[in-house]
Amino acid sequence: MIRFCVLWLLVVVAPVSAQTSILCPCPAKASCSPGCKPAWAGIYPTVLTPWLCGGCGVDIQALDQEIRYQLFGGVNGLLVLGTLGEGMYANDSERTQVISTAVATTKGKVPVIVGIHSGDAQCALQQLHQAKALGASAVLVKFTGPAHTPFCEVLGYYEALSSAGELPIFYYHIPGSVDRKLKPCEVIQVLSLPNVVGAKESTLDLKEVQAHINGVAGQGKVFLSGTALNLTQFRGIGGHGAMCPEAALLPMDAVAAYETAYEVGDRKSARRQQRDLFVLAPLLKGGLITENGARMITMTSQDLKLPQRLGRDSSQARLKGALNLLGVSMNSTVKPELPGLSAWDRHLVTSTVRKIEQR
């Protein structure tokens, strides 16, 4: 607990420290040597959106505290209004509050990436315009149209955003929570569009990710894992970091694992740091999964490049409850479409935070 008290005091009283520029002359390549970081590489926490009691409006103070906590942990950027940030449920006013707060709090030190979740190109374009007008650095776009949508229409959707030329675009590959899963050859077409700078890969199928990376080799695209729990394995196939919930709760730990694997090139130490992040697995997965069980299954499957199924469990309330116990004051309110904290969830939150404090 001392670690978090000291961290929180520093976050509250100290200004956000200057961050290294996100840009680097080195293109994004799997062969990039340790210490050479291409543009957009790094660790991005999936920022949770704290709501006022009742779920109406954003708790600006809590959001500011959360972002400062993550920035102090040394993260390379932020994702706001992603899946865990409840971006698909936020209205236009709430989106404005979240983006404006993130931009104001970061003060340009790190990029702010904004999630867009839509199956309608016009709606997505409006949110793209909004993100740019409010000072965001890029957008993460998830197509949420029906499963029967022809690929030509999906591609047209991304082409419309790409041709707008307003902000860099990350393709959001999250087959576990969308109806229309793109084939690798289709993903490659999306990634090859102008202004599409890379992808967030929310899948534990490394062979599928490898196909995406190989398909755009030499184009300078950046690939970020949706979890830090496969960070070294993801790095091993040419990935460049993670846009993940682990960095929202334990930013210092996620950044340390990334820097050890990516910039230092010490895979053995990075794996040890990665393994420590599994303390969060019960919060992320819910149910009866244990830290040790999740570690064994995930590390083994990722080492062997065996696909591991990702469930659709909604962990937002649990993660907010844990952040609150870690010193970032917020309630666990979520949008009505999502489940609140059950008695079992509360047990998972308290037991997980207790383990973190004892490390």
C-alpha positions as CSV (number, residue, x, y, z in Angstrom):
1,M,0.0,0.0,0.0
2,I,3.0,2.3,0.6
3,R,3.8,2.2,-3.1
4,F,0.4,3.4,-4.1
5,C,0.2,6.1,-1.4
6,V,3.5,7.5,-2.5
7,L,2.5,7.3,-6.1
8,W,-0.8,9.0,-5.5
9,L,0.7,11.9,-3.5
10,L,3.1,12.5,-6.3
11,V,0.3,12.4,-8.8
12,V,-1.8,15.0,-6.9
13,V,1.0,17.5,-6.1
14,A,3.3,17.1,-9.0
15,P,2.8,18.3,-12.5
16,V,2.7,15.8,-15.3
17,S,6.3,15.1,-16.3
18,A,7.5,15.6,-19.8
19,Q,7.2,12.5,-22.0
20,T,9.5,11.4,-24.9
21,S,8.1,12.4,-28.3
22,I,6.0,9.7,-29.9
23,L,7.7,10.2,-33.2
24,C,10.9,8.5,-34.3
25,P,12.5,8.3,-37.7
26,C,12.5,4.5,-37.5
27,P,9.5,2.9,-39.4
28,A,7.5,0.3,-37.7
29,K,9.2,-3.0,-38.4
30,A,9.3,-6.3,-36.7
31,S,13.1,-6.2,-36.9
32,C,13.4,-2.8,-35.1
33,S,16.2,-3.2,-32.6
34,P,15.9,-2.6,-28.9
35,G,15.8,1.1,-28.1
36,C,14.3,2.1,-31.4
37,K,10.7,3.1,-31.0
38,P,8.5,3.8,-34.1
39,A,5.7,6.3,-34.0
40,W,2.7,5.2,-31.9
41,A,4.6,2.4,-30.2
42,G,4.2,2.0,-26.5
43,I,1.7,1.4,-23.7
44,Y,-1.7,3.0,-23.8
45,P,-4.2,2.5,-20.9
46,T,-7.8,2.0,-21.8
47,V,-9.1,4.8,-19.7
48,L,-12.2,4.1,-17.7
49,T,-15.0,6.6,-17.9
50,P,-16.2,7.6,-14.4
51,W,-19.8,8.6,-14.3
52,L,-21.6,10.8,-11.7
53,C,-23.9,8.9,-9.4
54,G,-27.0,7.9,-11.5
55,G,-24.9,7.6,-14.6
56,C,-25.8,11.0,-16.0
57,G,-22.7,13.0,-16.9
58,V,-19.0,12.5,-16.5
59,D,-17.3,12.8,-13.2
60,I,-14.6,15.2,-14.5
61,Q,-12.6,15.3,-11.3
62,A,-12.4,11.5,-11.1
63,L,-11.4,11.3,-14.8
64,D,-8.7,14.0,-14.3
65,Q,-7.3,12.1,-11.3
66,E,-7.3,8.8,-13.2
67,I,-5.5,10.2,-16.1
68,R,-2.9,11.8,-13.9
69,Y,-2.3,8.5,-12.1
70,Q,-1.7,6.8,-15.5
71,L,0.5,9.6,-16.8
72,F,2.7,9.4,-13.7
73,G,3.1,5.7,-14.4
74,G,4.9,6.7,-17.6
75,V,2.4,5.6,-20.3
76,N,3.0,6.6,-23.9
77,G,-0.6,7.7,-24.6
78,L,-4.2,7.3,-23.7
79,L,-7.2,5.6,-25.2
80,V,-10.5,7.2,-24.1
81,L,-14.0,6.1,-25.0
82,G,-12.8,2.6,-25.9
83,T,-14.8,-0.5,-25.1
84,L,-13.8,-0.4,-21.5
85,G,-14.3,3.3,-21.5
86,E,-18.0,2.7,-22.5
87,G,-17.6,4.8,-25.6
88,M,-20.4,3.0,-27.4
89,Y,-22.9,4.2,-24.7
90,A,-21.7,7.8,-24.3
91,N,-23.8,10.5,-25.9
92,D,-22.3,13.5,-27.7
93,S,-22.1,15.7,-24.7
94,E,-20.5,13.0,-22.6
95,R,-18.0,12.3,-25.4
96,T,-17.1,16.0,-25.4
97,Q,-16.5,16.0,-21.7
98,V,-14.2,13.0,-21.8
99,I,-12.1,14.1,-24.8
100,S,-11.8,17.7,-23.5
101,T,-10.7,16.5,-20.1
102,A,-8.2,14.1,-21.4
103,V,-6.7,16.7,-23.8
104,A,-6.6,19.3,-21.0
105,T,-5.0,17.0,-18.5
106,T,-2.3,15.6,-20.8
107,K,-1.3,19.1,-22.0
108,G,0.1,17.7,-25.2
109,K,2.6,15.5,-23.4
110,V,1.2,12.3,-24.8
111,P,-1.3,11.5,-27.6
112,V,-5.0,11.1,-26.8
113,I,-6.7,8.4,-29.0
114,V,-10.5,8.4,-29.1
115,G,-12.7,5.4,-29.7
116,I,-15.3,5.4,-32.4
117,H,-17.9,2.6,-32.3
118,S,-20.4,2.7,-35.2
119,G,-21.7,0.9,-38.2
120,D,-22.7,4.2,-39.9
121,A,-20.1,6.2,-41.8
122,Q,-21.8,9.5,-41.2
123,C,-22.0,9.0,-37.5
124,A,-18.3,7.9,-37.4
125,L,-17.3,11.0,-39.5
126,Q,-19.2,13.2,-37.0
127,Q,-17.3,11.7,-34.1
128,L,-14.0,12.0,-36.1
129,H,-14.7,15.7,-36.6
130,Q,-15.5,16.1,-32.9
131,A,-12.3,14.4,-31.9
132,K,-10.2,16.6,-34.1
133,A,-11.9,19.8,-33.0
134,L,-11.3,18.9,-29.3
135,G,-7.6,18.3,-29.8
136,A,-7.4,14.5,-30.0
137,S,-4.3,12.9,-31.7
138,A,-5.9,9.9,-33.4
139,V,-9.0,7.7,-33.4
140,L,-9.5,4.0,-32.9
141,V,-12.4,2.8,-35.1
142,K,-14.5,-0.3,-34.5
143,F,-17.1,-1.2,-37.2
144,T,-20.2,-2.4,-35.5
145,G,-22.5,-3.1,-38.4
146,P,-24.5,-6.3,-38.9
147,A,-22.8,-9.6,-39.5
148,H,-24.3,-9.8,-43.0
149,T,-22.7,-6.5,-44.1
150,P,-20.8,-7.1,-47.3
151,F,-17.1,-6.4,-47.0
152,C,-17.2,-3.8,-49.8
153,E,-19.5,-1.7,-47.5
154,V,-17.2,-2.2,-44.5
155,L,-14.2,-1.1,-46.6
156,G,-16.2,1.8,-47.9
157,Y,-16.9,2.8,-44.3
158,Y,-13.1,2.9,-43.5
159,E,-12.4,4.6,-46.8
160,A,-14.7,7.4,-45.9
161,L,-12.9,8.0,-42.7
162,S,-9.5,7.6,-44.3
163,S,-10.3,10.1,-47.1
164,A,-11.4,12.7,-44.6
165,G,-7.7,13.0,-43.8
166,E,-8.5,14.6,-40.4
167,L,-6.7,12.3,-37.9
168,P,-4.6,9.1,-38.0
169,I,-6.8,6.0,-37.7
170,F,-6.3,2.8,-35.8
171,Y,-8.3,-0.2,-37.0
172,Y,-9.9,-1.9,-34.0
173,H,-9.7,-5.7,-34.5
174,I,-12.0,-7.2,-31.8
175,P,-13.6,-10.3,-33.2
176,G,-15.0,-11.3,-29.8
177,S,-17.4,-8.4,-29.5
178,V,-18.5,-7.5,-33.1
179,D,-20.8,-9.3,-35.4
180,R,-18.8,-8.8,-38.6
181,K,-15.4,-10.4,-38.2
182,L,-13.1,-9.5,-41.1
183,K,-10.8,-12.2,-42.7
184,P,-7.1,-11.5,-42.6
185,C,-7.0,-10.5,-46.2
186,E,-9.8,-8.0,-45.5
187,V,-8.1,-6.6,-42.5
188,I,-5.0,-6.1,-44.6
189,Q,-7.0,-4.1,-47.1
190,V,-8.3,-1.8,-44.3
191,L,-4.8,-1.4,-42.9
192,S,-3.4,-0.5,-46.3
193,L,-5.6,2.6,-46.6
194,P,-4.0,6.0,-46.4
195,N,-4.1,7.5,-42.8
196,V,-4.7,4.1,-41.2
197,V,-1.5,3.9,-39.1
198,G,-2.1,0.5,-37.4
199,A,-4.3,-1.7,-35.4
200,K,-5.4,-2.6,-31.9
201,E,-5.4,-6.4,-31.8
202,S,-7.9,-7.5,-29.2
203,T,-7.5,-11.2,-29.9
204,L,-5.3,-13.9,-28.4
205,D,-4.8,-15.5,-31.8
206,L,-1.2,-14.7,-32.6
207,K,-1.2,-16.5,-35.9
208,E,-4.0,-14.2,-37.1
209,V,-2.1,-11.2,-35.9
210,Q,1.0,-12.4,-37.6
211,A,-0.9,-12.6,-40.9
212,H,-2.0,-9.0,-40.5
213,I,1.6,-7.9,-39.7
214,N,3.1,-9.8,-42.6
215,G,0.4,-8.5,-45.0
216,V,1.4,-4.9,-44.5
217,A,5.1,-5.4,-44.1
218,G,7.1,-2.4,-45.1
219,Q,4.2,0.0,-44.8
220,G,5.2,1.3,-41.4
221,K,2.0,0.2,-39.6
222,V,2.0,-0.2,-35.8
223,F,0.3,-3.1,-34.0
224,L,-0.8,-2.8,-30.3
225,S,-2.1,-5.8,-28.3
226,G,-5.4,-5.4,-26.5
227,T,-3.8,-6.8,-23.4
228,A,-0.4,-6.7,-21.7
229,L,-0.8,-10.3,-20.6
230,N,0.7,-11.5,-23.9
231,L,3.2,-8.6,-24.2
232,T,6.4,-10.6,-24.8
233,Q,4.8,-13.1,-27.2
234,F,3.1,-10.2,-29.1
235,R,6.5,-8.4,-29.2
236,G,8.0,-11.6,-30.5
237,I,5.9,-11.6,-33.7
238,G,6.6,-7.9,-34.4
239,G,4.1,-6.1,-32.3
240,H,4.9,-2.7,-30.9
241,G,3.1,-2.4,-27.5
242,A,-0.3,-2.6,-25.9
243,M,-3.5,-0.6,-25.6
244,C,-4.7,-2.3,-22.5
245,P,-6.7,-2.4,-19.2
246,E,-3.6,-3.5,-17.2
247,A,-2.1,-0.1,-17.8
248,A,-5.2,1.6,-16.5
249,L,-4.7,0.0,-13.1
250,L,-1.0,-0.7,-12.9
251,P,0.6,1.7,-15.4
252,M,4.1,1.5,-13.9
253,D,4.1,-2.3,-14.1
254,A,2.8,-2.4,-17.7
255,V,5.3,0.2,-18.8
256,A,8.2,-1.5,-17.1
257,A,7.4,-4.8,-18.9
258,Y,7.1,-3.0,-22.2
259,E,10.4,-1.1,-21.8
260,T,12.2,-4.2,-20.6
261,A,10.9,-6.2,-23.6
262,Y,11.0,-3.6,-26.3
263,E,13.7,-1.0,-25.5
264,V,16.1,-3.2,-23.4
265,G,15.5,-6.4,-25.2
266,D,15.6,-8.5,-22.0
267,R,12.9,-11.0,-22.7
268,K,13.5,-13.1,-19.6
269,S,13.0,-10.2,-17.2
270,A,10.1,-8.9,-19.3
271,R,8.3,-12.3,-19.0
272,R,8.7,-12.1,-15.2
273,Q,7.1,-8.7,-15.2
274,Q,4.4,-9.8,-17.6
275,R,3.6,-12.7,-15.3
276,D,3.1,-10.3,-12.4
277,L,0.4,-8.5,-14.3
278,F,-1.8,-11.6,-14.0
279,V,-2.7,-10.4,-10.5
280,L,-5.4,-8.5,-12.4
281,A,-6.8,-11.5,-14.3
282,P,-9.7,-12.2,-11.8
283,L,-10.9,-8.6,-12.3
284,L,-10.6,-8.7,-16.1
285,K,-12.2,-12.1,-16.6
286,G,-14.6,-12.4,-13.6
287,G,-16.2,-15.7,-12.7
288,L,-14.0,-18.3,-10.9
289,I,-10.8,-17.7,-12.8
290,T,-7.7,-17.5,-10.6
291,E,-4.5,-15.6,-11.1
292,N,-2.4,-18.8,-11.4
293,G,-4.9,-20.5,-13.7
294,A,-5.1,-17.5,-16.0
295,R,-1.3,-17.2,-16.1
296,M,-0.8,-20.9,-16.9
297,I,-3.4,-21.0,-19.7
298,T,-2.5,-17.7,-21.3
299,M,1.3,-18.0,-21.1
300,T,1.2,-21.5,-22.5
301,S,-1.3,-20.8,-25.3
302,Q,0.6,-17.7,-26.4
303,D,4.0,-19.3,-26.3
304,L,2.7,-22.1,-28.5
305,K,0.7,-19.6,-30.7
306,L,-2.5,-21.5,-29.9
307,P,-5.7,-19.3,-30.2
308,Q,-7.3,-18.6,-26.9
309,R,-11.0,-17.5,-26.8
310,L,-11.7,-14.1,-25.4
311,G,-15.1,-13.8,-23.7
312,R,-17.4,-10.9,-23.6
313,D,-17.3,-10.3,-19.9
314,S,-17.9,-6.7,-18.9
315,S,-15.3,-5.8,-16.3
316,Q,-15.9,-2.0,-16.2
317,A,-17.5,-1.9,-12.7
318,R,-14.8,-4.2,-11.2
319,L,-12.0,-2.1,-12.7
320,K,-13.5,1.1,-11.4
321,G,-13.9,-0.4,-7.9
322,A,-10.3,-1.5,-7.9
323,L,-9.1,1.9,-9.0
324,N,-11.0,3.5,-6.2
325,L,-9.3,1.2,-3.6
326,L,-5.9,2.0,-5.2
327,G,-6.5,5.7,-4.4
328,V,-8.1,7.1,-7.5
329,S,-11.5,8.3,-6.1
330,M,-14.4,7.2,-8.3
331,N,-17.6,5.2,-7.9
332,S,-18.3,2.0,-9.8
333,T,-21.3,3.3,-11.7
334,V,-21.6,2.0,-15.3
335,K,-24.1,2.7,-18.0
336,P,-27.4,0.8,-17.6
337,E,-26.5,-1.6,-20.5
338,L,-23.6,-3.0,-18.4
339,P,-23.7,-5.0,-15.2
340,G,-22.9,-3.4,-11.9
341,L,-20.9,-4.9,-9.0
342,S,-22.3,-8.1,-7.7
343,A,-21.3,-9.5,-4.2
344,W,-18.8,-11.8,-5.9
345,D,-17.4,-8.9,-7.9
346,R,-16.8,-6.9,-4.7
347,H,-15.0,-9.9,-3.3
348,L,-12.8,-10.1,-6.4
349,V,-12.0,-6.3,-6.2
350,T,-11.0,-6.4,-2.5
351,S,-9.0,-9.6,-2.8
352,T,-7.2,-8.5,-5.9
353,V,-6.3,-5.1,-4.4
354,R,-5.1,-6.8,-1.3
355,K,-2.7,-8.9,-3.3
356,I,-1.4,-5.8,-5.2
357,E,-0.8,-4.1,-1.9
358,Q,1.1,-7.0,-0.5
359,R,3.6,-7.3,-3.4
